[in-house]
Amino acid sequence: MKQPSLFDALADVPAVPDQAARDFAVDPAHDVVLEASAGTGKTRVLVGRYVRLIEAGVDPRHILAITFTRKAAAEMRDRVLAELRRRAAEGAWSPADWRALRDRIADVQISTIDAFCFGLLREFPLEADVEPGFEIADETGMARFANEAMDLTFRAVRSLMRHDESLRLLFARVKLPVLRNAVGGLLDRRHVALPAVAGFVARQHGATTTAAVAAAFVARLRSVIERSPDRAALVDDGPDRSPEFQWLREDLRRLDVLADAGPAQVQQLRRRLERYFLTKSGDPRQRLDKAIKPEHFRSPDAKKRHEQAVRTLAPEILAALAALDVDVNALLARGLARLLVIAADRYERLLDEHGLLDFAGMLQKSVALLARQEEFARSRLKLQARYHHVLVDEFQDTSRLQWQLVEMLVDAWGEGEGTADAPTSIFVVGDRKQSIYRFRHAEVTLLDEAARKIVALRPGRPVRQVITTSFRAVPELLAFVNALSDGLQGDTTLPERFTYGDGDRFPVPAVAPGALRDGEPVLGAIAEASMPLTAAAVAREIERLLREATVRDRHGAPRAAKPDDIAILFRARAGHQYFEEALEARGIRTYVYKGLGSSTRRKSRTSRPCCATSPSPIRTSGRPSCCVPGSSGFPMSP
């Protein structure tokens, strides 16, 4: 019998332009890497695939679904169970089969990656080298152990600093509270920070001691001076009567001696070069400092020649100073790498002493456990035999270590191990456009890497699918997003750059941005040259809305717009006063909805409309219109 399509199985939804991709993705016979734009129903697809697996006779204990928040995991589990009950009521199973399936409902495993790691380590504690009864450290405990680890670290490095120049330089150049906070803040991200710092150090091929760094800088500086045709004008025509120049000239004449000098003397030379050749903002000088007077020179011609020499040499001096910074940063990184290793070791020992693991530790130990081919071989095959089907949600928020964990679970499928003759499948879903700020060290490029890996499991089969039909937004908004995103250009040198291709565009009926609905513009843009002008333009638009616009509440008849139907959203707290003043000048009362996020407590004024500095506006009635200011505003009518 032909299997029902996703929308036949889950809801009475008409066919959509990307229905074929949805049917392909929900079919457990396919491995799938699905890109799903915002509002396209990816959770519906994932739930549909899970239910189809159950309908195909797969035992729930052989299915592993991973998402990235507990709320999402609970919601997905509820939707799966609700759909199973609905399908049972429709007669998808015989009463006996449904009773047998219902008894196995507890085996439905939909969890976060952290919860999966917790269960894995609890099941194989000896193989993973963890305390069998370990617990998860809470945020308070993690902060306390991080502080204690930093205390122990600083005690340990006191003796090491006598023999380690990079550590001495690090503590000399970075204030102790700053260093403590920086390293302490990296402890819960150590599985990313440690290889990142180590990789940076490995890429540095310059000097490895402060003396060598100083000598390399002096050598570069001497080369710049000696090959310059303006050398004589720089040294001989300089302002003899300026004390600043007298010291600099003496340094330039004894560069051979400074090559063997200590870092302190080279640092003093650096400061003199910066003051003489660079402006306060760090740019090469085009004219001499105001402290150098004409009377300091032997003649006007000498001043002219010397100033030209400074102008010519300043960019090369800046380049030499920049090279010095690179070498110094390499030494600082060496010191930071050693300090971070010590701090991470002390932190992990403290957690181990108390039978605790943090989230980073659980993930790291889980990956290490699966990577042990020999001593964990039998347990690993047991684990791989358990999970025949893996579903991963929100893949754009996946870190490399998390992907390694999933990858190891399915590695044996390509070799025919672990699952005997049972069918296997993997399904991952994500959206590159929703990958922001490297959330929890996520790498958006992993979506392409996962596709290559999954294709290699069963070569020759298609795996990539895209769904773009949105059920969340009105056509005018979708058209606006398409038009705006088409104009965004990502940095072509970055593999994770933003792109907006045909597979990202939302299918939209024949509606253009700015089209009218009942005579009202649904979307528009205001762009002015300054914040006050933008505020004035937004205020005019709000005044027009209050005079002319109609609001359609969920219940009741259409009504005239009121001030509390309108919100203004800001990227930052600064600047809202311009909008308050512009609105109040037109007799429109406002109140400011302050806070750093939607869950923080706000102070408010007894006025309208709200000028919200949080991600969400106050909604007191109706659907608020939004004016999003910045370099431009985007007023959206009700």
Steps between C-alpha positions, in 0.01 A plus 500: 500500500630848411627687805316830564687820439614712790205733488254213453649342811521804722241757400256602235736738325479557125793409278773762487768574236766309692275202579734258320790601725280457808389154390861403431615628842227321694572164332728290729636318196713808426794655677426872505679832550211745503526877483183653640446874500326672791133412540504218244392228743826315556377364833193368321729321254717358778197378694358353179821310434504367857140379471569342161789308657264363765241414234771313308548275803811658652521452875512842676814400686684483166422867422709786641374857449724785613410865533672784682266625772300313761190697403533394136561138603190496723287662230620255236433204726147626575430546129630152416284340770195704400543397137543134594177514699321669213622241251394223739152652524483496120581129496863509392565204734293212617396520867759238592779675310404836654509353850847358429617833362346693789696287745819614326417872501752551782769397252434807283833682539495866404763688692752780498859420414590559867236255622621240250860541620385471862322171428792368297755567775269362768468180296874461434672678793797264527578514129467881510714528816238693697349456845204260457270723702620831359268800496481810282653815645255789512596856405567601860728203555680556170572864592627399846729229361625735227601757763670235711677362192634847418632538857682167469626592151655830607675328789642240263627747240701705751776241495467444124542868415868489598569270207222593253542835321162479333325472837704791637409712201132407530482606864699816425279610210153398626354619829437219746119551537461515122708185452314318774159585355606415145648158581227418753236579238660252257484203735147396407604533132837333540430231239486785245742748660789258557531379138436853370785653702727202431426529127582870503832434675585222254451739206752750637846445353673806641730550798427302814676717761473867594867556410448349156185711447690816595791413270264426208329838546831689509614314188182597314533860612866518395410363157232767458737781595807380308325439167314829511632777268375749765725360774728805503207742506346308788811496719711799392225753420294431809398754766826508697349722768211259576575269798257241360690481172838493674405181682355344183806587291728345761295179490508489119879544498556211740265238358788251495523530878124485550488168310652339809311716750224381727126523433467805726729712280327382184165590651635850571615526136157393389331777697732762350432374147126508558504855633717630217370313195135431590203713597309443822253288304786279374510625140825591317579870541458735206653789694718532806362514850401846621765476772767517227544872425667661193766648726611148595649457149820641350310641204159494324648273233618252765151499650344435159739210422453347845121525488500329160720221642259449791204491262675241280625276781191512728307221317803269513554579869134415558548168319806418714302579817213282378743211442628551855141476628455172313811354662400624846148359456650164410696502826190606694304219336765251611463624854120493476506147360708375792289690755177365349628141505588533869168666585297237309690221676434652845133559414443145378675358808266701726195374314631144512564522874135591551365243253377770262513569127406819322337498155829550318655212695209267424523570127877463493497172692218362286693568180817356653303192607369429150845565353658215697494233232654216698408508868148630426444286192237262640306772681516723195353230277229452760423870484503508120276195489252688719465806279399417145349841424638839607316831462676828577307827532635860476817381330619857437560519877722191503863528609779293350529286812125432498516398135790267579278330756220444248750400231649227720156358572435440131853415385443127520201519263727556203705196602201273557579464870297544813149485349506158333237499224279773650426802279669821613448868426620842606304824474640845579314828459625857529505842341821687422313831518411437864859435605604804705782594737655151491247388760673255736795485257278394211650484151253558220739341249436166671176473303700448180747272680216287635352471151831368363526250784141378458539465123808285563293258711301396192668649193287601205183580696368857525484636855465882483153650499367852553161618622416869478120534516432700815181457705596769750503830311271690265606517133594869522751430776649205310540716190669767708746245648582369152560852367711603799707181514574509128688823558718366783851408394705263713878506522604260223824417686307340788368143468217588743400813308133592464348390171143522373447280198204345326475239774456773762234713333149468639236416237272804495177572309506800268545759775773761499655664806306817571178360350179630652260304714164678540676819392774470769869432430590172669874561498711805440841643574610837631862601445634836615846649542496520880324362806301823568376509138410130517314559826306789345405288197389209720295739714324633189418144392365412846289815500356394164427150627317634803296724275423254218586137581260225601586217738346154475506327836469124526144549627264789436442751225776705334585816694714809475867466591606612848847597625543174692464304174839634391852404607844627404783246527866597547825314448644673809370708788664819376294728277145445620485858633495634143183301431342599831560866425375474141181324608431726797549805275199372306298440813545121494573360843766232535648270756840331499511126542851452634705187546765276348266217413143382501529346846654796686302738720415831334445856609224675311338837458129565484499585132460349152615359258767278646861556397632151564871439554445126545446249219122494559250787511227534761171386350215660689238453229471403137806436287756772567649688212878502514744772404853365517744793498871512448650642185149438370158418638256232383141601588252218463133589508253292706 
